[in-house]
């Protein structure tokens, strides 16, 4: 399921999101009057993090990946074997 995926990508997304959330929380503690303005930003950060996590988790098998170099394959209109030339 995680073919070709690196955990580092996921940790970067979570780390940046956590830093943003901590920054928003700090602003909210310092200036409590901004609470109504900061709450939608929490939802935006959560939404982006969830989207990026689900995108990272999407199933991909070995068969879904391109196995070889496409440049070496036959082109459209060209015969597939050298005998037909």
N, C-alpha and C positions, 0 to 999 in steps of 0.2 A: 504494500500500500504506500510506503514511503520511498519508492524507488526514485533515486536521483535527488532526494531532498536532504538538505542539511539543517540540523537543529539550530545552527547559528542564525539563520534567517528568522526563525520563529522567536528566538530569544531577543533579537534586535527589535522586532515589532513590540514584544511585551515590555522590554526595557524602556523604549522611547515612550510608550503609552503610560507606563508607571511614572516616569519622570514628569510627563505632562500632567497627570492626575495629581501628583504631589505638589507641583507648582500651582495648579488651580486651587487645591486645598489650602495651600499657604496664603494665596491671595484672599481666599474666603475668610481665613482666620484673621488676617490683618485688617481687612475691610469687610465687615459683616454685611454692610448695606448692598454689596454686589452679589449676594446669594442668588437672587432671582435671575441675574444675568449669567452666573457661572453654571447653574444646573444644566441648561441646554448644552453647554460645552462638555460636561461630563458625558452626556448621552452621545454626543458626536464622537468623542474619543473612544467610548465603548463600542460604538457601531463600527468605526474604522478598524479597531482591533479585532472585533469578531469577524468582519469581512476578510481581513488579511489572514486570520487564523484558518478560517474555512477554506480560503483559496489555497493555503499551504497544505491543508489536509485532504484536498480532493483526491479521489482515487486515481491512480495511474499505474498501469501495469507495464511490464517490459514490452508487450505487444503494441502498446499505444505509442511507444517512442520510435523514432526513426532509427533503424538499425545501422544503416550504412550511409555512405555518401551518395547523395542524389545525383551529383554531377557525373558519376561513372555509369549511371543507368542509361538505357536507351531513351532517345528523345521521341517526341510525337512525330510521326511521319517517317521516321527512319526504321529500316528493318531491324528486328531484334537480333538476328544472327548474321554473321558475315557471309553465309552461303547465299542469301537472297540478293546480294548486291550485284 
